[in-house]
């Protein structure tokens, strides 16, 4: 084997992509698009179009709110977990969701938005979060199904975001995805245990799957034909796959898992499509989706109430922390 | 609207940048940021937020204490590295039969 001939890669001077060179807005825009096409990441201090900043602020803050509100349905079952092992797992998972919310609020703040503003938007009911958290957790089996399907869908949604064009969001997603895989497995373990348990347990987990399946499919957002922002978001690499393609990917992998645990999906139209290699599912009730998004889901009001209560009841802690810091200055 | 929903302006807490060393011998790497009223609470919160699955060491640094190069100055600031190809091993020629 011969050593490749040494080559002198003459380094080109680093082009000025900052956008602050004496050029017009249009040229900054062109350079920004070129950077994205070249697979470069955008960092907080870099020039970016206002629309990019706005879209990302919206996406990241909605994602942060979802993590935080996502603690309520599961927190509901911590005191009633059937064993200590289950309680430890669930506590750790809920604590992770809180941590994920924090990573994301901090990522949103790098875009220039203030943390208190984001909190106000959530508490006033103005902010949106994932519609799945407006459904109730009625049985212990729901905790298993949430970990399995809700976290499973979140992983399918989020894994591509770890490669999105905005550096702080991508880095937060890397951390989050690593931790979500534990959530998925703890949920699947609960589902498997119940599915192999007594007839009552099996019935409970099947009933839970029946309730969650359709809302989980809705987690991927409106059908591509209805998704107005998609084109520019995909060009800017803040969205890497269409809603429908992610939904299909999730459905395909879930069908196989459902068979392994011996349960069934509540969809009479579910068929394997030989031509596409996909599992075709029946029509999604988009009226239900929009009702829940617009505040008329089963638990929207309860989630808002819980968020406000948490904020109010935590106020003295924040005040005490300020008072302590003022009294004991750290050098 | 009841009083709970009124937007409020709570005193903002300073921002801290968090650096974690995954294992001894590895560098401290930036992992994120958080708000806390002082350094001690920043460190405790950093442990809960960024070291739930362990860390060998954590640094918390007031965000405003970090002096950073700016994107607009970067091209000129780093310019002197661009034409110094002789700082790279590929610049040098050695006999093909030799493995260094």
Interface residues (C-beta under 8 A of the other chain):
Chain A: X2 X3 X5 X6 X7 X8 X9 X10 X11 X12 X13 X14 X15 X16 X17 X18 X19 X20 X21 X43 X45 X46 X47 X92 X95 X96 X99 X102 X103 X106 X107 X109 X114 X115 X116 X120 X123 X124 X125 X171 X172 X175 X179 X308 X311 X312 X315 X318 X321 X322 X324 X325 X328 X329 X330
Chain B: X4 X5 X7 X8 X9 X10 X11 X12 X13 X15 X31 X32 X33 X34 X35 X36 X37 X38 X39 X40 X41 X48 X49 X50 X52 X53 X68 X70 X71 X72 X74 X75 X78 X79 X81 X82 X83 X85 X88 X90 X91 X92 X93 X94 X96 X98 X99
